[in-house]
């Protein structure tokens, strides 16, 4: 597992992956999202909405919410070969 984390950190350090933090407008969106979403998923959905990105997640509750509300979302299982 440590190897995978080091690989992700290297991608961030080399600028291939950008880390995003919630902005003030995102916190207003998070407050309006269902409580059943985890904090991380809620913040990610808010950021993705603001930036018009596609949200990739493995969280079933987040996927269901995105499908119901029109948030662009790809289930992680669609990207990972079995």
Secondary structure, DSSP 4 states (H G I P E B T S, - for coil): -HHHHHHHHHHHHTTSS------HHHHHHHHHS-TTS-HHHHHHHHHHHHHTPPEEE--HHHHHHHHHHT--EEEHHHHS--
